[in-house]
């Protein structure tokens, strides 16, 4: 996060989600993962319809689907962290 904070990619939302990711506590979502998947699918459909390149977003969709497959559908969307960095017995 220290590197990201100094970059053009930083958004304050990242810090708001940092404790959720560090604690791996995705309860009481302000935006569930399943809604992120729905919105991503809607965007992909429209983007394809007008001929936009969607390969990058398709990769993001794959990560969202991985989270859904890990029973994180109703969890906060910050649970995507568990899809790209699955918990170990130590975490």
Backbone atoms as SQL, in Angstrom:
CREATE TABLE atoms (id INTEGER PRIMARY KEY, chain TEXT, resi INTEGER, resn TEXT, atom TEXT, x REAL, y REAL, z REAL);
INSERT INTO atoms VALUES
  (1, 'A', 1, 'UNK', 'N', 0.831, -1.197, 0.000),
  (2, 'A', 1, 'UNK', 'CA', 0.000, 0.000, 0.000),
  (3, 'A', 1, 'UNK', 'C', 0.868, 1.250, 0.000),
  (4, 'A', 2, 'UNK', 'N', 2.033, 1.182, 0.635),
  (5, 'A', 2, 'UNK', 'CA', 2.922, 2.346, 0.649),
  (6, 'A', 2, 'UNK', 'C', 3.310, 2.761, -0.759),
  (7, 'A', 3, 'UNK', 'N', 3.591, 1.796, -1.619),
  (8, 'A', 3, 'UNK', 'CA', 3.951, 2.089, -3.009),
  (9, 'A', 3, 'UNK', 'C', 2.754, 2.673, -3.742),
  (10, 'A', 4, 'UNK', 'N', 1.594, 2.085, -3.543),
  (11, 'A', 4, 'UNK', 'CA', 0.390, 2.523, -4.241),
  (12, 'A', 4, 'UNK', 'C', -0.018, 3.937, -3.849),
  (13, 'A', 5, 'UNK', 'N', 0.123, 4.280, -2.586),
  (14, 'A', 5, 'UNK', 'CA', -0.271, 5.619, -2.119),
  (15, 'A', 5, 'UNK', 'C', 0.456, 6.736, -2.865),
  (16, 'A', 6, 'UNK', 'N', 1.675, 6.482, -3.289),
  (17, 'A', 6, 'UNK', 'CA', 2.459, 7.501, -3.995),
  (18, 'A', 6, 'UNK', 'C', 2.285, 7.459, -5.510),
  (19, 'A', 7, 'UNK', 'N', 1.367, 6.634, -5.989),
  (20, 'A', 7, 'UNK', 'CA', 1.208, 6.497, -7.437),
  (21, 'A', 7, 'UNK', 'C', -0.091, 7.141, -7.919),
  (22, 'A', 8, 'UNK', 'N', -0.193, 7.270, -9.223),
  (23, 'A', 8, 'UNK', 'CA', -1.407, 7.809, -9.837),
  (24, 'A', 8, 'UNK', 'C', -2.575, 6.833, -9.726),
  (25, 'A', 9, 'UNK', 'N', -2.300, 5.593, -9.381),
  (26, 'A', 9, 'UNK', 'CA', -3.350, 4.574, -9.257),
  (27, 'A', 9, 'UNK', 'C', -4.063, 4.597, -7.910),
  (28, 'A', 10, 'UNK', 'N', -3.530, 5.375, -6.973),
  (29, 'A', 10, 'UNK', 'CA', -4.082, 5.396, -5.621),
  (30, 'A', 10, 'UNK', 'C', -5.467, 6.038, -5.586),
  (31, 'A', 11, 'UNK', 'N', -6.326, 5.440, -4.786),
  (32, 'A', 11, 'UNK', 'CA', -7.643, 6.005, -4.483),
  (33, 'A', 11, 'UNK', 'C', -7.891, 5.808, -2.989),
  (34, 'A', 12, 'UNK', 'N', -8.498, 6.783, -2.306),
  (35, 'A', 12, 'UNK', 'CA', -8.734, 6.657, -0.862),
  (36, 'A', 12, 'UNK', 'C', -9.508, 5.396, -0.469),
  (37, 'A', 13, 'UNK', 'N', -10.298, 4.864, -1.378),
  (38, 'A', 13, 'UNK', 'CA', -11.045, 3.640, -1.095),
  (39, 'A', 13, 'UNK', 'C', -10.109, 2.507, -0.714),
  (40, 'A', 14, 'UNK', 'N', -8.908, 2.491, -1.279),
  (41, 'A', 14, 'UNK', 'CA', -7.973, 1.426, -0.966),
  (42, 'A', 14, 'UNK', 'C', -7.667, 1.394, 0.529),
  (43, 'A', 15, 'UNK', 'N', -7.443, 2.551, 1.114),
  (44, 'A', 15, 'UNK', 'CA', -7.171, 2.589, 2.548),
  (45, 'A', 15, 'UNK', 'C', -8.394, 2.183, 3.359),
  (46, 'A', 16, 'UNK', 'N', -9.571, 2.512, 2.861),
  (47, 'A', 16, 'UNK', 'CA', -10.793, 2.128, 3.576),
  (48, 'A', 16, 'UNK', 'C', -10.963, 0.610, 3.602),
  (49, 'A', 17, 'UNK', 'N', -10.457, -0.067, 2.593),
  (50, 'A', 17, 'UNK', 'CA', -10.602, -1.525, 2.499),
  (51, 'A', 17, 'UNK', 'C', -9.404, -2.270, 3.080),
  (52, 'A', 18, 'UNK', 'N', -8.323, -1.565, 3.385),
  (53, 'A', 18, 'UNK', 'CA', -7.097, -2.208, 3.827),
  (54, 'A', 18, 'UNK', 'C', -7.288, -3.058, 5.075),
  (55, 'A', 19, 'UNK', 'N', -7.992, -2.549, 6.066),
  (56, 'A', 19, 'UNK', 'CA', -8.179, -3.336, 7.299),
  (57, 'A', 19, 'UNK', 'C', -9.012, -4.585, 7.029),
  (58, 'A', 20, 'UNK', 'N', -9.998, -4.491, 6.149),
  (59, 'A', 20, 'UNK', 'CA', -10.789, -5.675, 5.800),
  (60, 'A', 20, 'UNK', 'C', -9.883, -6.752, 5.205),
  (61, 'A', 21, 'UNK', 'N', -9.001, -6.320, 4.294),
  (62, 'A', 21, 'UNK', 'CA', -8.115, -7.280, 3.641),
  (63, 'A', 21, 'UNK', 'C', -7.080, -7.828, 4.619),
  (64, 'A', 22, 'UNK', 'N', -6.518, -6.976, 5.448),
  (65, 'A', 22, 'UNK', 'CA', -5.516, -7.426, 6.431),
  (66, 'A', 22, 'UNK', 'C', -6.114, -8.423, 7.415),
  (67, 'A', 23, 'UNK', 'N', -7.337, -8.142, 7.844),
  (68, 'A', 23, 'UNK', 'CA', -8.023, -9.015, 8.803),
  (69, 'A', 23, 'UNK', 'C', -8.778, -10.155, 8.132),
  (70, 'A', 24, 'UNK', 'N', -8.893, -10.073, 6.806),
  (71, 'A', 24, 'UNK', 'CA', -9.700, -11.027, 6.032),
  (72, 'A', 24, 'UNK', 'C', -11.115, -11.112, 6.613),
  (73, 'A', 25, 'UNK', 'N', -11.643, -9.952, 6.925),
  (74, 'A', 25, 'UNK', 'CA', -13.006, -9.858, 7.437),
  (75, 'A', 25, 'UNK', 'C', -13.828, -9.057, 6.432),
  (76, 'A', 26, 'UNK', 'N', -14.680, -9.763, 5.708),
  (77, 'A', 26, 'UNK', 'CA', -15.446, -9.145, 4.634),
  (78, 'A', 26, 'UNK', 'C', -16.946, -9.096, 4.951),
  (79, 'A', 27, 'UNK', 'N', -17.258, -9.222, 6.253),
  (80, 'A', 27, 'UNK', 'CA', -18.656, -9.170, 6.699),
  (81, 'A', 27, 'UNK', 'C', -19.205, -7.755, 6.580),
  (82, 'A', 28, 'UNK', 'N', -20.519, -7.626, 6.687),
  (83, 'A', 28, 'UNK', 'CA', -21.211, -6.333, 6.635),
  (84, 'A', 28, 'UNK', 'C', -20.774, -5.501, 5.424),
  (85, 'A', 29, 'UNK', 'N', -20.987, -6.050, 4.238),
  (86, 'A', 29, 'UNK', 'CA', -20.494, -5.368, 3.031),
  (87, 'A', 29, 'UNK', 'C', -21.220, -4.053, 2.758),
  (88, 'A', 30, 'UNK', 'N', -20.471, -3.102, 2.228),
  (89, 'A', 30, 'UNK', 'CA', -21.142, -1.913, 1.716),
  (90, 'A', 30, 'UNK', 'C', -21.419, -2.088, 0.230),
  (91, 'A', 31, 'UNK', 'N', -20.789, -3.101, -0.391),
  (92, 'A', 31, 'UNK', 'CA', -21.082, -3.472, -1.777),
  (93, 'A', 31, 'UNK', 'C', -20.649, -4.925, -1.948),
  (94, 'A', 32, 'UNK', 'N', -21.614, -5.848, -2.030),
  (95, 'A', 32, 'UNK', 'CA', -21.291, -7.270, -2.110),
  (96, 'A', 32, 'UNK', 'C', -20.615, -7.649, -3.431),
  (97, 'A', 33, 'UNK', 'N', -19.812, -8.676, -3.363),
  (98, 'A', 33, 'UNK', 'CA', -19.108, -9.186, -4.533),
  (99, 'A', 33, 'UNK', 'C', -20.080, -9.558, -5.652),
  (100, 'A', 34, 'UNK', 'N', -21.234, -10.126, -5.307),
  (101, 'A', 34, 'UNK', 'CA', -22.200, -10.518, -6.339),
  (102, 'A', 34, 'UNK', 'C', -22.703, -9.308, -7.125),
  (103, 'A', 35, 'UNK', 'N', -22.793, -8.157, -6.498),
  (104, 'A', 35, 'UNK', 'CA', -23.226, -6.947, -7.215),
  (105, 'A', 35, 'UNK', 'C', -22.120, -6.436, -8.134),
  (106, 'A', 36, 'UNK', 'N', -20.881, -6.612, -7.702),
  (107, 'A', 36, 'UNK', 'CA', -19.764, -6.238, -8.562),
  (108, 'A', 36, 'UNK', 'C', -19.748, -7.107, -9.813),
  (109, 'A', 37, 'UNK', 'N', -20.035, -8.396, -9.657),
  (110, 'A', 37, 'UNK', 'CA', -20.099, -9.294, -10.811),
  (111, 'A', 37, 'UNK', 'C', -21.231, -8.884, -11.749),
  (112, 'A', 38, 'UNK', 'N', -22.386, -8.572, -11.196),
  (113, 'A', 38, 'UNK', 'CA', -23.526, -8.149, -12.019),
  (114, 'A', 38, 'UNK', 'C', -23.176, -6.892, -12.808),
  (115, 'A', 39, 'UNK', 'N', -22.615, -5.908, -12.137),
  (116, 'A', 39, 'UNK', 'CA', -22.263, -4.654, -12.812),
  (117, 'A', 39, 'UNK', 'C', -21.177, -4.857, -13.858),
  (118, 'A', 40, 'UNK', 'N', -20.222, -5.708, -13.546),
  (119, 'A', 40, 'UNK', 'CA', -19.158, -6.003, -14.506),
  (120, 'A', 40, 'UNK', 'C', -19.737, -6.674, -15.745),
  (121, 'A', 41, 'UNK', 'N', -20.654, -7.612, -15.549),
  (122, 'A', 41, 'UNK', 'CA', -21.298, -8.277, -16.689),
  (123, 'A', 41, 'UNK', 'C', -22.093, -7.288, -17.542),
  (124, 'A', 42, 'UNK', 'N', -22.790, -6.368, -16.898),
  (125, 'A', 42, 'UNK', 'CA', -23.535, -5.353, -17.648),
  (126, 'A', 42, 'UNK', 'C', -22.593, -4.483, -18.472),
  (127, 'A', 43, 'UNK', 'N', -21.497, -4.059, -17.858),
  (128, 'A', 43, 'UNK', 'CA', -20.524, -3.237, -18.569),
  (129, 'A', 43, 'UNK', 'C', -19.906, -4.008, -19.725),
  (130, 'A', 44, 'UNK', 'N', -19.527, -5.268, -19.484),
  (131, 'A', 44, 'UNK', 'CA', -18.940, -6.079, -20.548),
  (132, 'A', 44, 'UNK', 'C', -19.891, -6.218, -21.736),
  (133, 'A', 45, 'UNK', 'N', -21.149, -6.464, -21.464),
  (134, 'A', 45, 'UNK', 'CA', -22.131, -6.620, -22.549),
  (135, 'A', 45, 'UNK', 'C', -22.218, -5.351, -23.385),
  (136, 'A', 46, 'UNK', 'N', -22.294, -4.212, -22.732),
  (137, 'A', 46, 'UNK', 'CA', -22.384, -2.942, -23.459),
  (138, 'A', 46, 'UNK', 'C', -21.089, -2.631, -24.209),
  (139, 'A', 47, 'UNK', 'N', -19.968, -2.881, -23.569),
  (140, 'A', 47, 'UNK', 'CA', -18.682, -2.612, -24.208),
  (141, 'A', 47, 'UNK', 'C', -18.493, -3.476, -25.446),
  (142, 'A', 48, 'UNK', 'N', -18.864, -4.741, -25.356),
  (143, 'A', 48, 'UNK', 'CA', -18.773, -5.629, -26.529),
  (144, 'A', 48, 'UNK', 'C', -19.704, -5.155, -27.637),
  (145, 'A', 49, 'UNK', 'N', -20.895, -4.712, -27.243),
  (146, 'A', 49, 'UNK', 'CA', -21.889, -4.276, -28.238),
  (147, 'A', 49, 'UNK', 'C', -21.395, -3.098, -29.071),
  (148, 'A', 50, 'UNK', 'N', -20.548, -2.279, -28.490),
  (149, 'A', 50, 'UNK', 'CA', -20.044, -1.128, -29.254),
  (150, 'A', 50, 'UNK', 'C', -18.610, -1.330, -29.736),
  (151, 'A', 51, 'UNK', 'N', -18.125, -2.552, -29.577),
  (152, 'A', 51, 'UNK', 'CA', -16.841, -2.910, -30.151),
  (153, 'A', 51, 'UNK', 'C', -15.608, -2.521, -29.363),
  (154, 'A', 52, 'UNK', 'N', -15.758, -2.311, -28.069),
  (155, 'A', 52, 'UNK', 'CA', -14.591, -1.978, -27.250),
  (156, 'A', 52, 'UNK', 'C', -13.782, -3.230, -26.941),
  (157, 'A', 53, 'UNK', 'N', -12.500, -3.047, -26.715),
  (158, 'A', 53, 'UNK', 'CA', -11.613, -4.137, -26.288),
  (159, 'A', 53, 'UNK', 'C', -11.858, -4.385, -24.799),
  (160, 'A', 54, 'UNK', 'N', -12.182, -5.604, -24.452),
  (161, 'A', 54, 'UNK', 'CA', -12.573, -5.899, -23.076),
  (162, 'A', 54, 'UNK', 'C', -11.684, -6.943, -22.393),
  (163, 'A', 55, 'UNK', 'N', -10.550, -7.263, -22.991),
  (164, 'A', 55, 'UNK', 'CA', -9.697, -8.320, -22.429),
  (165, 'A', 55, 'UNK', 'C', -9.310, -8.030, -20.978),
  (166, 'A', 56, 'UNK', 'N', -8.952, -6.802, -20.672),
  (167, 'A', 56, 'UNK', 'CA', -8.571, -6.457, -19.305),
  (168, 'A', 56, 'UNK', 'C', -9.710, -6.667, -18.329),
  (169, 'A', 57, 'UNK', 'N', -10.889, -6.205, -18.703),
  (170, 'A', 57, 'UNK', 'CA', -12.039, -6.359, -17.810),
  (171, 'A', 57, 'UNK', 'C', -12.458, -7.823, -17.703),
  (172, 'A', 58, 'UNK', 'N', -12.255, -8.588, -18.760),
  (173, 'A', 58, 'UNK', 'CA', -12.556, -10.021, -18.672),
  (174, 'A', 58, 'UNK', 'C', -11.658, -10.688, -17.631),
  (175, 'A', 59, 'UNK', 'N', -10.402, -10.222, -17.519),
  (176, 'A', 59, 'UNK', 'CA', -9.504, -10.733, -16.489),
  (177, 'A', 59, 'UNK', 'C', -9.991, -10.380, -15.098),
  (178, 'A', 60, 'UNK', 'N', -10.468, -9.163, -14.939),
  (179, 'A', 60, 'UNK', 'CA', -11.026, -8.744, -13.654),
  (180, 'A', 60, 'UNK', 'C', -12.255, -9.587, -13.332),
  (181, 'A', 61, 'UNK', 'N', -13.096, -9.831, -14.341),
  (182, 'A', 61, 'UNK', 'CA', -14.290, -10.648, -14.138),
  (183, 'A', 61, 'UNK', 'C', -13.924, -12.047, -13.658),
  (184, 'A', 62, 'UNK', 'N', -12.831, -12.569, -14.188),
  (185, 'A', 62, 'UNK', 'CA', -12.374, -13.895, -13.774),
  (186, 'A', 62, 'UNK', 'C', -12.020, -13.903, -12.284),
  (187, 'A', 63, 'UNK', 'N', -11.386, -12.852, -11.816),
  (188, 'A', 63, 'UNK', 'CA', -11.046, -12.749, -10.389),
  (189, 'A', 63, 'UNK', 'C', -12.321, -12.648, -9.552),
  (190, 'A', 64, 'UNK', 'N', -13.278, -11.867, -10.018),
  (191, 'A', 64, 'UNK', 'CA', -14.557, -11.759, -9.299),
  (192, 'A', 64, 'UNK', 'C', -15.226, -13.128, -9.232),
  (193, 'A', 65, 'UNK', 'N', -15.217, -13.855, -10.336),
  (194, 'A', 65, 'UNK', 'CA', -15.815, -15.198, -10.360),
  (195, 'A', 65, 'UNK', 'C', -15.090, -16.143, -9.403),
  (196, 'A', 66, 'UNK', 'N', -13.777, -16.006, -9.307),
  (197, 'A', 66, 'UNK', 'CA', -13.023, -16.828, -8.358),
  (198, 'A', 66, 'UNK', 'C', -13.505, -16.566, -6.937),
  (199, 'A', 67, 'UNK', 'N', -13.757, -15.310, -6.609),
  (200, 'A', 67, 'UNK', 'CA', -14.260, -14.968, -5.271),
  (201, 'A', 67, 'UNK', 'C', -15.647, -15.566, -5.055),
  (202, 'A', 68, 'UNK', 'N', -16.493, -15.469, -6.058),
  (203, 'A', 68, 'UNK', 'CA', -17.840, -16.058, -5.961),
  (204, 'A', 68, 'UNK', 'C', -17.735, -17.565, -5.732),
  (205, 'A', 69, 'UNK', 'N', -16.830, -18.221, -6.476),
  (206, 'A', 69, 'UNK', 'CA', -16.633, -19.667, -6.325),
  (207, 'A', 69, 'UNK', 'C', -16.123, -20.044, -4.943),
  (208, 'A', 70, 'UNK', 'N', -15.537, -19.100, -4.235),
  (209, 'A', 70, 'UNK', 'CA', -15.049, -19.341, -2.878),
  (210, 'A', 70, 'UNK', 'C', -16.091, -18.931, -1.831),
  (211, 'A', 71, 'UNK', 'N', -17.349, -18.876, -2.249),
  (212, 'A', 71, 'UNK', 'CA', -18.477, -18.577, -1.360),
  (213, 'A', 71, 'UNK', 'C', -18.398, -17.167, -0.777),
  (214, 'A', 72, 'UNK', 'N', -17.884, -16.211, -1.566),
  (215, 'A', 72, 'UNK', 'CA', -17.774, -14.828, -1.114),
  (216, 'A', 72, 'UNK', 'C', -18.760, -13.915, -1.834),
  (217, 'A', 73, 'UNK', 'N', -19.810, -14.480, -2.346),
  (218, 'A', 73, 'UNK', 'CA', -20.823, -13.732, -3.090),
  (219, 'A', 73, 'UNK', 'C', -21.445, -12.608, -2.274),
  (220, 'A', 74, 'UNK', 'N', -21.740, -12.889, -1.025),
  (221, 'A', 74, 'UNK', 'CA', -22.396, -11.899, -0.172),
  (222, 'A', 74, 'UNK', 'C', -21.407, -11.083, 0.658),
  (223, 'A', 75, 'UNK', 'N', -20.135, -11.351, 0.490),
  (224, 'A', 75, 'UNK', 'CA', -19.096, -10.629, 1.223),
  (225, 'A', 75, 'UNK', 'C', -18.798, -9.300, 0.539),
  (226, 'A', 76, 'UNK', 'N', -18.164, -8.401, 1.262),
  (227, 'A', 76, 'UNK', 'CA', -17.728, -7.139, 0.685),
  (228, 'A', 76, 'UNK', 'C', -16.804, -7.418, -0.492),
  (229, 'A', 77, 'UNK', 'N', -16.855, -6.577, -1.491),
  (230, 'A', 77, 'UNK', 'CA', -16.055, -6.809, -2.693),
  (231, 'A', 77, 'UNK', 'C', -14.549, -6.806, -2.424),
  (232, 'A', 78, 'UNK', 'N', -14.128, -6.305, -1.287),
  (233, 'A', 78, 'UNK', 'CA', -12.711, -6.384, -0.941),
  (234, 'A', 78, 'UNK', 'C', -12.268, -7.841, -0.752),
  (235, 'A', 79, 'UNK', 'N', -13.225, -8.755, -0.709),
  (236, 'A', 79, 'UNK', 'CA', -12.929, -10.185, -0.631),
  (237, 'A', 79, 'UNK', 'C', -12.228, -10.689, -1.888),
  (238, 'A', 80, 'UNK', 'N', -12.153, -9.862, -2.917),
  (239, 'A', 80, 'UNK', 'CA', -11.366, -10.237, -4.095),
  (240, 'A', 80, 'UNK', 'C', -9.928, -10.526, -3.682),
  (241, 'A', 81, 'UNK', 'N', -9.507, -9.911, -2.604),
  (242, 'A', 81, 'UNK', 'CA', -8.172, -10.174, -2.055),
  (243, 'A', 81, 'UNK', 'C', -7.982, -11.663, -1.799),
  (244, 'A', 82, 'UNK', 'N', -9.013, -12.344, -1.283),
  (245, 'A', 82, 'UNK', 'CA', -8.912, -13.776, -1.021),
  (246, 'A', 82, 'UNK', 'C', -8.824, -14.585, -2.305),
  (247, 'A', 83, 'UNK', 'N', -9.334, -14.049, -3.400),
  (248, 'A', 83, 'UNK', 'CA', -9.249, -14.758, -4.670),
  (249, 'A', 83, 'UNK', 'C', -7.836, -14.700, -5.229),
  (250, 'A', 84, 'UNK', 'N', -7.170, -13.574, -5.075),
  (251, 'A', 84, 'UNK', 'CA', -5.817, -13.427, -5.626),
  (252, 'A', 84, 'UNK', 'C', -4.732, -13.790, -4.615),
  (253, 'A', 85, 'UNK', 'N', -5.109, -13.872, -3.352),
  (254, 'A', 85, 'UNK', 'CA', -4.170, -14.214, -2.281),
  (255, 'A', 85, 'UNK', 'C', -4.897, -15.094, -1.273),
  (256, 'A', 86, 'UNK', 'N', -5.160, -16.362, -1.651),
  (257, 'A', 86, 'UNK', 'CA', -5.939, -17.231, -0.773),
  (258, 'A', 86, 'UNK', 'C', -5.313, -17.353, 0.615),
  (259, 'A', 87, 'UNK', 'N', -6.169, -17.411, 1.623),
  (260, 'A', 87, 'UNK', 'CA', -5.638, -17.532, 2.986),
  (261, 'A', 87, 'UNK', 'C', -4.913, -18.870, 3.181),
  (262, 'A', 88, 'UNK', 'N', -3.907, -18.838, 4.000),
  (263, 'A', 88, 'UNK', 'CA', -3.210, -20.048, 4.396),
  (264, 'A', 88, 'UNK', 'C', -3.655, -20.379, 5.810),
  (265, 'A', 89, 'UNK', 'N', -3.186, -21.478, 6.323),
  (266, 'A', 89, 'UNK', 'CA', -3.560, -21.826, 7.695),
  (267, 'A', 89, 'UNK', 'C', -3.082, -20.785, 8.680),
  (268, 'A', 90, 'UNK', 'N', -2.015, -20.056, 8.322),
  (269, 'A', 90, 'UNK', 'CA', -1.488, -19.018, 9.194),
  (270, 'A', 90, 'UNK', 'C', -2.278, -17.723, 9.112),
  (271, 'A', 91, 'UNK', 'N', -2.989, -17.464, 7.972),
  (272, 'A', 91, 'UNK', 'CA', -3.685, -16.184, 7.794),
  (273, 'A', 91, 'UNK', 'C', -5.051, -16.204, 8.404);
